[in-house]
Structures are given as structure tokens and as C-alpha cells.
Amino acid sequence: MTVSSASATVIDACDGCLRRTDLLAGVAARLDIEWRRRRNRARVLALPDAVLLELDPSAGILRRYESFRPAAARAAVTAAGLSALCRCGSRYPDRLRELEDPPAVVHVAGGLCALYEPDSVGIVGARRATAYGLEVSRELGRALSTVGVPVISGLALGVDSAAHAGAVEGTAAPVAVLAGGADVPYPARMRTLHARVVRRGCVISELPPGFGAHRWCFVARNRLIAALSAVTVVVEAAERSGSLTTADFAAQLGRTVGAVPGPVTSPLSAGTNALIESGAALIRDARDVVEHLSMAPAPEQPPDVSGAEVELGELARRVLAGIEAGDDTLSALAPVGEDAGRVLGALTELELAGLVRRHFGGRYVRVPAVARGL
């Protein structure tokens, strides 16, 4: 481990994890395709190095991988004023280890302490938020930070930046999770707020310094917000908003999900109102968040089960295989000619066996094995 007293940065990342991070950056454009092609997106960033290398038929990435120099990577991190924590080290945030695809390295601009707060709250929502959404987001961020609750968001336009703008007015250290390099304010107009968050708390990314984000990076970023948060609150979201993926990730991790209700006539409230209808906590103000925070369970470890260890009927095995292949709704699992009632019974069997879990929107996901202890 290297500690730079001049910049107060900590470099606690092994050669293998640094190489893995550089590989992800190298195949980033190809991952845009893989991310759209695969239904279970968590598996994309969990693909072994050898599989990722095969995504580049020119073998240019292989040459880059084989010539990778860890010392140069560490120098680049230090030059950018960042810390680097890898999943092999003791400083790595434990909450991130619960992901199916924990980042190999977390790059941090600012202090590290906020990464270990057990009662952090994620606030996410629409980029093109309404005045109502911006007001609610900023007030939630300010009020929560004032009572010592760290706020986590993505520093994006709209709800995210409003929440952070409120959070820096309080006392708790905020955390911003970026889709690009932690040293690169994104969008550029958030440069001042980025600097304020770094001074008060930290800005993090799983990608190396200077990295420019690709489309897949934004959804990938959402899983980190969900993992680091004990409670995730969606303020405004359209019916197909990317912010809803953060709620999905949070639910998969066993975290509490809340949503702010909005006018039924507003498209930007369709997603949040649907979350509430599906069982998300109704959030009106910071007091509601704190109440749910006090009741939030410790992050659960999913049961270590597999289809081979549980006796399943033929239909249940077929339905489980369908879910693993990406058919995650009842309509997809029970096509024309299939008895939907029987399929629903098989889904219940799988839920009782701890093999699948139902999430918002009626989607079913495979419960992963216990985190790999990486």
C-alpha cells in the first residue's frame, strides 16, 4: 500500500485489480453492445478477463492487457489526486462486496470515511426534473445531511445534483458516484458542485482517472449507489426511467426502497407512483426517510442455493432456466399455449426455495450464491 502525504491519497490496489480495471476501460465501447444484448446485466461486468478479451477480434486489447504496467496505473491515479481501493484489500467498502459484480477497484476523490457509513441514503431521479422534483430533492438532501445522514447520488443534472446541492449545506459527508473517471466532473457544468462534494465528502468511480463514460456506465453506476445506500429514494422518474434501475438494484440487495409520490397527471411521477403501488415506502420528507432508515435491515446475504441442491418439479426447473436466460416476467415465462396459472405456481415454488425473488414491475430475478469473498 502507498500513502501520499502531499495529497492524502491512499493507493491500496493490487496489480491484478488494476489490470482488470484497465481492461474494462479498454473494451468499454464493446461493452455497450454486450450491455444491451444481455438481460442479466450484472453478469457482463462479472465476465472473466478471458471472455472480455474475446470481445475485441483485432487482438489490440490483448496486446494492451499483456503490456499493462501496474506502476504506470498507480502513477496515473496519484497524479489525478485519487485514492484507489481494490476488492482484495481491507479498505474496500464491504457493502460493495455484496454485488454479483463488485468493482475491481474503487477510485476516490476526497476522503474515504463516507464510504463506510452504514446509514447512507441514496437519492436519485429524473435528469429533466420538474420544479417540484428539484425542490423535494434539495430539501431531502439538506435535511438528511443536517441530521448527520450521508447522501449518495450520481451528481447528474436534475434530481441527483439537487440532492447533492442540498447535502453540502448540511453536516454529513456526501458521496457522488460517477459513470466516468472520479476526477472528471460530469456533466462539465457540475464542476463547482463536484469540487464541493470532494471537499466535504468524496466522489468515486470504478473506472480509471480520465475515463469518459459510455452508455452502459450510467446503469453500472446505479448499482454502486444502491449498494452503498441503506435506503434508496427515487424522487421523480418516468415509467421507463433509468433511475428505476437503481431501485431494482437496491431491492435485489435487500435494501429499503422509497419513492416520492407525485401528481398522477405528471409523466415524471409515473415511475415513482408505480414503485409505491408495488410496495416501495412512501416518502414525503426526511422524517419518513429517517424512520425507514432506523428499520432498514442489515444487508442480507442471499442463501447459498442452487437448482441441483433443491428438488424441483420439471416445470419449475424449466421456469428457472428461463429466468436465468433473461425471461424475467410472467408473460415471458408463460407464452401462448402455456398455462399461466401453472407457471405462477412454479414461480411460487422457486421463491419458497429461495432461488428467485420478485421485484418491482413484476420481474423475477435469480438469487445469486453467497458473495464470493473477493
C-alpha positions as CSV (number, residue, x, y, z in Angstrom):
1,M,0.0,0.0,0.0
2,T,1.2,3.5,-0.8
3,V,0.2,6.6,1.0
4,S,0.9,10.1,-0.3
5,S,1.1,12.6,2.4
6,A,1.0,15.5,0.0
7,S,-2.4,14.7,-1.5
8,A,-3.6,12.4,1.4
9,T,-4.3,9.7,-1.2
10,V,-4.2,6.0,-0.5
11,I,-3.2,3.5,-3.1
12,D,-4.3,0.1,-1.9
13,A,-4.9,-1.8,-5.1
14,C,-3.2,-4.9,-6.4
15,D,-1.7,-5.5,-9.8
16,G,-4.5,-7.8,-10.9
17,C,-7.3,-5.5,-10.0
18,L,-5.7,-2.5,-11.6
19,R,-5.2,-4.6,-14.8
20,R,-8.9,-5.7,-14.7
21,T,-10.0,-2.0,-14.4
22,D,-7.8,-1.1,-17.4
23,L,-9.3,-4.0,-19.3
24,L,-12.8,-2.7,-18.7
25,A,-11.8,0.7,-19.9
26,G,-10.2,-0.8,-23.0
27,V,-13.3,-2.8,-24.0
28,A,-15.8,0.0,-22.9
29,A,-17.1,0.5,-26.5
30,R,-17.7,-3.2,-26.9
31,L,-19.4,-3.4,-23.5
32,D,-22.1,-1.0,-24.8
33,I,-23.1,-3.8,-27.2
34,E,-22.9,-6.6,-24.5
35,W,-24.9,-4.5,-22.0
36,R,-27.8,-4.1,-24.5
37,R,-27.6,-7.7,-25.6
38,R,-27.7,-9.4,-22.2
39,R,-30.8,-9.3,-19.9
40,N,-28.8,-10.0,-16.7
41,R,-26.5,-7.1,-16.9
42,A,-24.8,-7.9,-13.6
43,R,-23.2,-10.8,-15.5
44,V,-21.5,-8.5,-18.0
45,L,-19.1,-6.9,-15.5
46,A,-18.6,-10.2,-13.9
47,L,-17.3,-11.8,-17.1
48,P,-13.8,-13.3,-16.7
49,D,-10.9,-11.4,-18.2
50,A,-10.5,-14.1,-20.9
51,V,-14.1,-13.6,-22.1
52,L,-13.7,-9.8,-22.1
53,L,-10.6,-10.1,-24.2
54,E,-12.5,-12.1,-26.8
55,L,-14.8,-9.1,-27.4
56,D,-12.0,-7.5,-29.4
57,P,-11.4,-9.5,-32.6
58,S,-8.4,-7.3,-33.6
59,A,-6.4,-8.5,-30.6
60,G,-5.5,-4.9,-29.8
61,I,-6.9,-5.2,-26.3
62,L,-4.9,-8.4,-25.7
63,R,-1.7,-6.6,-26.5
64,R,-2.8,-3.8,-24.2
65,Y,-3.6,-6.3,-21.5
66,E,-0.3,-8.2,-21.8
67,S,1.7,-4.9,-21.8
68,F,-0.1,-3.4,-18.8
69,R,2.2,-1.7,-16.3
70,P,0.8,-1.5,-12.8
71,A,3.3,1.1,-11.7
72,A,2.1,3.4,-14.5
73,A,-1.5,2.9,-13.4
74,R,-0.7,3.8,-9.8
75,A,1.2,6.8,-11.0
76,A,-1.8,8.0,-13.0
77,V,-4.1,7.5,-10.0
78,T,-1.7,9.6,-7.8
79,A,-1.3,12.3,-10.5
80,A,-5.1,12.7,-10.6
81,G,-5.2,13.1,-6.8
82,L,-7.2,10.0,-6.3
83,S,-7.2,7.1,-3.9
84,A,-7.6,3.5,-5.2
85,L,-9.0,0.7,-3.2
86,C,-9.2,-2.8,-4.6
87,R,-11.6,-5.7,-3.6
88,C,-8.6,-7.7,-2.4
89,G,-7.8,-5.1,0.3
90,S,-9.2,-4.4,3.8
91,R,-10.1,-0.8,3.0
92,Y,-12.6,-1.8,0.3
93,P,-16.2,-0.9,1.3
94,D,-17.9,-4.1,2.5
95,R,-21.3,-3.1,1.0
96,L,-19.9,-3.3,-2.5
97,R,-18.8,-6.9,-1.9
98,E,-22.5,-7.9,-1.8
99,L,-22.8,-7.2,-5.6
100,E,-22.6,-10.0,-8.1
101,D,-20.0,-7.9,-9.9
102,P,-18.2,-5.8,-7.3
103,P,-15.8,-3.3,-8.9
104,A,-12.2,-4.5,-9.0
105,V,-11.1,-1.0,-7.9
106,V,-12.9,2.0,-6.4
107,H,-11.2,5.3,-7.3
108,V,-11.9,8.0,-4.8
109,A,-11.5,11.8,-5.0
110,G,-11.7,13.2,-1.5
111,G,-11.9,11.4,1.9
112,L,-12.6,7.8,2.4
113,C,-14.7,7.9,5.6
114,A,-18.0,8.5,4.0
115,L,-17.7,5.1,2.1
116,Y,-18.0,3.2,5.4
117,E,-21.1,4.9,6.8
118,P,-23.8,2.3,7.5
119,D,-26.8,4.7,7.3
120,S,-26.2,6.4,4.0
121,V,-29.2,7.3,1.8
122,G,-29.3,7.3,-2.0
123,I,-31.4,9.9,-3.7
124,V,-31.9,9.5,-7.4
125,G,-34.3,10.6,-10.1
126,A,-35.0,12.3,-13.4
127,R,-32.5,14.5,-15.2
128,R,-35.2,16.7,-16.6
129,A,-36.9,17.1,-13.3
130,T,-39.7,19.4,-12.6
131,A,-39.5,22.3,-10.2
132,Y,-41.3,20.1,-7.7
133,G,-38.8,17.3,-8.1
134,L,-35.8,19.7,-7.7
135,E,-37.3,21.3,-4.6
136,V,-38.0,18.0,-2.9
137,S,-34.6,16.6,-3.8
138,R,-32.7,19.5,-2.5
139,E,-34.7,19.7,0.7
140,L,-34.3,15.9,1.3
141,G,-30.5,16.2,0.8
142,R,-30.2,19.2,3.1
143,A,-32.4,17.8,5.8
144,L,-30.8,14.4,5.9
145,S,-27.3,15.9,5.9
146,T,-28.2,18.3,8.7
147,V,-29.2,15.3,10.9
148,G,-25.9,13.5,10.0
149,V,-27.2,11.2,7.3
150,P,-24.8,11.0,4.3
151,V,-26.4,11.4,0.9
152,I,-25.3,9.4,-2.1
153,S,-26.2,10.2,-5.6
154,G,-24.8,10.5,-9.2
155,L,-24.1,14.2,-9.5
156,A,-26.2,14.2,-12.7
157,L,-28.4,17.0,-13.9
158,G,-31.8,17.2,-12.2
159,V,-32.6,15.3,-9.1
160,D,-29.1,14.0,-8.4
161,S,-27.4,17.3,-8.4
162,A,-30.2,19.0,-6.5
163,A,-29.8,16.3,-3.8
164,H,-26.1,16.9,-3.6
165,A,-26.6,20.7,-3.6
166,G,-28.7,20.3,-0.5
167,A,-26.4,17.8,1.1
168,V,-23.4,20.1,1.0
169,E,-25.4,22.6,3.0
170,G,-25.6,20.1,5.9
171,T,-23.0,18.4,8.1
172,A,-22.7,14.8,6.8
173,A,-20.2,13.9,4.2
174,P,-21.9,13.3,0.8
175,V,-20.8,10.7,-1.8
176,A,-21.1,11.1,-5.5
177,V,-20.8,8.1,-7.8
178,L,-19.8,8.9,-11.4
179,A,-20.1,6.9,-14.6
180,G,-16.8,8.3,-15.8
181,G,-13.5,8.9,-14.0
182,A,-13.8,10.3,-10.5
183,D,-11.5,13.2,-11.4
184,V,-13.7,14.3,-14.4
185,P,-16.8,16.4,-13.4
186,Y,-19.7,15.1,-15.4
187,P,-21.6,16.9,-16.8
188,A,-18.9,19.7,-17.0
189,R,-21.4,22.3,-15.7
190,M,-21.3,20.4,-12.4
191,R,-17.6,21.3,-11.9
192,T,-18.2,23.6,-8.9
193,L,-20.6,21.1,-7.2
194,H,-18.1,18.3,-7.9
195,A,-15.4,20.3,-6.1
196,R,-17.7,21.0,-3.1
197,V,-18.6,17.3,-2.8
198,V,-14.9,16.3,-2.9
199,R,-14.1,18.8,-0.2
200,R,-17.0,17.7,2.0
201,G,-17.0,14.0,1.3
202,C,-15.9,12.1,-1.8
203,V,-16.6,11.4,-5.5
204,I,-16.0,7.8,-6.6
205,S,-15.8,5.7,-9.8
206,E,-15.0,2.1,-10.6
207,L,-13.2,3.3,-13.8
208,P,-9.7,4.8,-14.1
209,P,-8.9,8.5,-14.0
210,G,-9.6,10.5,-17.1
211,F,-12.1,7.9,-18.4
212,G,-15.0,9.2,-20.5
213,A,-18.3,7.4,-19.7
214,H,-20.1,5.2,-22.2
215,R,-23.8,4.5,-22.1
216,W,-23.5,1.3,-20.1
217,C,-21.5,3.1,-17.4
218,F,-24.5,5.0,-16.2
219,V,-26.6,1.9,-15.3
220,A,-23.5,0.3,-13.9
221,R,-23.0,3.4,-11.7
222,N,-26.6,2.9,-10.4
223,R,-25.7,-0.4,-8.8
224,L,-23.0,1.2,-6.8
225,I,-25.3,3.9,-5.5
226,A,-27.8,1.1,-4.5
227,A,-25.1,-1.0,-2.8
228,L,-23.7,1.8,-0.7
229,S,-27.1,3.0,0.4
230,A,-29.1,1.6,3.3
231,V,-32.2,3.2,1.8
232,T,-32.7,4.4,-1.8
233,V,-35.2,7.1,-2.5
234,V,-36.5,7.8,-6.1
235,V,-37.8,11.4,-6.3
236,E,-39.1,11.6,-9.8
237,A,-38.9,9.1,-12.6
238,A,-40.8,8.4,-15.8
239,E,-42.2,5.0,-16.4
240,R,-39.1,3.8,-18.1
241,S,-36.6,6.0,-16.3
242,G,-33.0,4.7,-15.8
243,S,-33.4,5.8,-12.2
244,L,-35.7,2.8,-11.6
245,T,-32.7,0.5,-12.2
246,T,-31.3,1.9,-9.0
247,A,-34.4,0.8,-7.2
248,D,-34.2,-2.6,-8.8
249,F,-30.5,-3.0,-7.7
250,A,-31.4,-1.9,-4.2
251,A,-34.3,-4.4,-3.9
252,Q,-32.1,-7.2,-5.2
253,L,-29.6,-6.4,-2.4
254,G,-32.3,-6.5,0.2
255,R,-32.2,-2.7,0.8
256,T,-35.2,-0.5,1.5
257,V,-36.6,1.4,-1.4
258,G,-38.7,4.5,-1.1
259,A,-40.3,6.8,-3.6
260,V,-41.8,10.4,-3.5
261,P,-45.4,10.5,-4.8
262,G,-46.3,12.9,-7.5
263,P,-49.2,14.2,-9.5
264,V,-51.0,11.4,-11.4
265,T,-51.0,13.8,-14.4
266,S,-47.2,14.1,-14.5
267,P,-45.2,11.6,-16.7
268,L,-42.3,12.2,-14.3
269,S,-44.3,10.8,-11.4
270,A,-45.4,7.6,-13.3
271,G,-42.4,5.7,-12.2
272,T,-42.4,6.7,-8.6
273,N,-46.1,6.2,-8.2
274,A,-45.7,2.7,-9.7
275,L,-43.0,2.0,-7.2
276,I,-45.2,2.9,-4.3
277,E,-48.0,0.8,-5.7
278,S,-45.5,-2.1,-5.9
279,G,-44.6,-1.8,-2.2
280,A,-41.9,0.9,-2.0
281,A,-42.1,3.1,1.0
282,L,-43.9,6.4,0.6
283,I,-41.5,9.3,1.2
284,R,-42.9,12.7,2.0
285,D,-39.9,14.3,3.8
286,A,-36.7,13.5,5.6
287,R,-38.6,12.2,8.6
288,D,-40.0,9.4,6.6
289,V,-36.6,8.5,5.3
290,V,-35.1,8.5,8.8
291,E,-37.9,6.3,10.1
292,H,-37.3,3.8,7.4
293,L,-33.6,4.1,7.9
294,S,-34.0,3.1,11.5
295,M,-35.9,0.0,10.4
296,A,-33.7,-0.9,7.5
297,P,-32.3,-4.4,7.9
298,A,-28.6,-5.1,7.7
299,P,-27.6,-6.1,4.1
300,E,-28.7,-9.7,3.7
301,Q,-26.5,-12.5,2.4
302,P,-28.5,-14.4,-0.2
303,P,-28.8,-18.1,0.6
304,D,-26.2,-20.4,-1.0
305,V,-28.6,-22.5,-3.0
306,S,-28.7,-23.9,-6.5
307,G,-31.2,-25.9,-8.5
308,A,-29.1,-29.0,-8.0
309,E,-29.5,-28.8,-4.2
310,V,-33.2,-28.4,-4.2
311,E,-35.7,-30.9,-5.5
312,L,-37.8,-29.1,-8.2
313,G,-40.5,-30.2,-10.4
314,E,-39.9,-30.3,-14.2
315,L,-41.9,-27.1,-14.8
316,A,-40.1,-25.2,-12.0
317,R,-36.7,-26.3,-13.5
318,R,-37.8,-25.0,-16.9
319,V,-39.0,-21.7,-15.4
320,L,-35.8,-21.3,-13.5
321,A,-33.8,-21.8,-16.7
322,G,-36.0,-19.2,-18.4
323,I,-35.3,-16.6,-15.7
324,E,-31.5,-17.3,-15.9
325,A,-31.8,-16.8,-19.7
326,G,-33.4,-13.4,-19.2
327,D,-37.2,-14.2,-19.4
328,D,-38.0,-12.3,-16.2
329,T,-41.8,-11.7,-16.3
330,L,-44.8,-14.0,-16.1
331,S,-45.8,-13.1,-19.6
332,A,-42.4,-14.0,-21.0
333,L,-42.3,-17.3,-19.0
334,A,-45.9,-18.2,-19.9
335,P,-46.1,-17.7,-23.7
336,V,-49.2,-18.5,-25.7
337,G,-50.1,-22.2,-25.1
338,E,-48.6,-22.3,-21.6
339,D,-50.9,-22.3,-18.6
340,A,-50.1,-19.1,-16.8
341,G,-51.5,-20.4,-13.5
342,R,-49.1,-23.4,-13.6
343,V,-46.2,-21.1,-14.3
344,L,-47.2,-18.8,-11.4
345,G,-47.3,-21.9,-9.2
346,A,-43.7,-22.8,-10.3
347,L,-42.6,-19.3,-9.6
348,T,-44.0,-19.6,-6.1
349,E,-42.2,-22.9,-5.6
350,L,-38.9,-21.2,-6.7
351,E,-39.5,-18.3,-4.3
352,L,-40.1,-20.6,-1.4
353,A,-37.0,-22.5,-2.3
354,G,-35.0,-19.2,-2.2
355,L,-34.0,-19.5,-5.8
356,V,-35.7,-16.4,-7.3
357,R,-37.1,-13.2,-5.9
358,R,-39.8,-10.9,-7.3
359,H,-39.0,-7.3,-7.7
360,F,-40.7,-4.1,-8.9
361,G,-42.7,-4.3,-12.1
362,G,-43.4,-8.0,-11.6
363,R,-39.9,-9.0,-12.7
364,Y,-38.3,-12.2,-11.3
365,V,-34.5,-12.4,-10.7
366,R,-32.3,-15.3,-9.9
367,V,-31.0,-15.2,-6.3
368,P,-27.2,-15.3,-6.6
369,A,-25.0,-17.6,-4.5
370,V,-23.3,-16.1,-1.4
371,A,-20.9,-13.3,-2.3
372,R,-17.6,-14.8,-3.4
373,G,-15.5,-13.3,-0.6
374,L,-13.4,-11.4,-3.1
